[in-house]
Every structure is written in structure tokens, then in C-alpha cells.
Amino acid sequence: MDQTSQRQYEIIQAAGKLLIEKGVKGLTTKNLAAEMGFSESALYRHFKNKEDIIVFLLEFLKQNIEQRLTEIAYSSANPTEKLSQIFNSQFVYFSQNPHFVVAILSEGLFDETEKIYNAMLKIVQYKVQIISSIIEQAKLQNEILETISTADMVHILMGSFRLMMLKWKISKFQLNLIEQGNALMQININLLTH
């Protein structure tokens, strides 16, 4: 993953554009080759098939998320500030890269193949793990209520985040994701604090 070639990056960007414009069914190697302006055989020099392209896109996203969120998790900010920063980081990144949102919110992708399912699951598991650990820190520092389980708090926060992303996608990316998303998540975080 660290040695992502410029061409592979261009291909996943084009794949994301097709996901936005045509959905999962429209992301075919034929359409992708046309979008890139070269033959399908040229596409196969970089990826074996559509599944590999989607898995690569999801692994690229996971690597990006881990890098950004781990940096926040280990910063000197207090835990509730870290939660706000994590969601802000996500809103900023996705507002600049909406094709990743389409990939994550495409329900059909979960059912495509086992490899795609596992790649998506790894993203979700990482986010659950990092948010859980920050909530646990916040509980230890008495910043967050102890009466609600960490698992329920994660569900509330990630559910609100996902709904915000869905609203943004449904609006055809017209609403101000960063402003509205951060406002929503701050309300949620405030509800969980003392």
C-alpha cells in the first residue's frame, strides 16, 4: 500500500468518480477504462479486476483514516476535544474526496465479494476501536458520563456521523458538510458529557 503508484491512485480516483455518477453497477472495467482514456487491457496491468480496484480503494482509505485519526488519538488534546477533532478530520477529508463516501455508503458493496466485505469491515473496526479508546480515556478523566456504555456511545456517535454523511450524499454534496457535520457531532458529544 505504501508504494501506491501515481497511475493506481488515478485509477481509484476515476473509480470513485464512477461510483458517484453511476453507482456500484456503473463501476465496470469497461467504464473505468473509458473514463481513464485507455483500453481495458491497460487497466489490467495495474489491477486484476473490479474487485481488486475496490479493495485497493478501501485499503487506501483505511490507511489514510488510520494515519489521520491515530495522530489525533495520540495528541495532547483532552479526550472530548479528540472526539471533535476526529469527526472534523473525517468531514474535511470526505468533503475533499466525496468518492470515498459513496464507496462506504454503497450498501451493495458489502455484498459484492468476501474481499470487499473484509476491507470495509476493517475500516469500521478501526474506527470503533479508536473511538472506544478515546471514550474510555474521557471516562477515566471524568469528562464523559459513565452511565452509558462505551459501546452505546460509539453507536450513537458513529450512527450520527453516518447519517450526516448520508444526508450529504443525498443532497448531492451541496450542504456544508464540515459546518453542519461538526455542529451535529458537537451536540452528540455534549449530550454524553457531564
Sequence and secondary structure as in RCSB ss.txt:
>XXXX:A:sequence
MDQTSQRQYEIIQAAGKLLIEKGVKGLTTKNLAAEMGFSESALYRHFKNKEDIIVFLLEFLKQNIEQRLTEIAYS
SANPTEKLSQIFNSQFVYFSQNPHFVVAILSEGLFDETEKIYNAMLKIVQYKVQIISSIIEQAKLQNEILETIST
ADMVHILMGSFRLMMLKWKISKFQLNLIEQGNALMQININLLTH
>XXXX:A:secstr
 TT  HHHHHHHHHHHHHHHHHHHHH  HHHHHHHHTS HHHHTTT SSHHHHHHHHHHHHHHHHHHHHHHHHTS
SS HHHHHHHHHHHHHHHHHH HHHHHHHH HHHHTT HHHHHHHHHHHHHHHHHHHHHHHHHHHTT B SSS H
HHHHHHHHHHHHHHHHHHHHTTT S HHHHHHHHHHHHHHHHB 
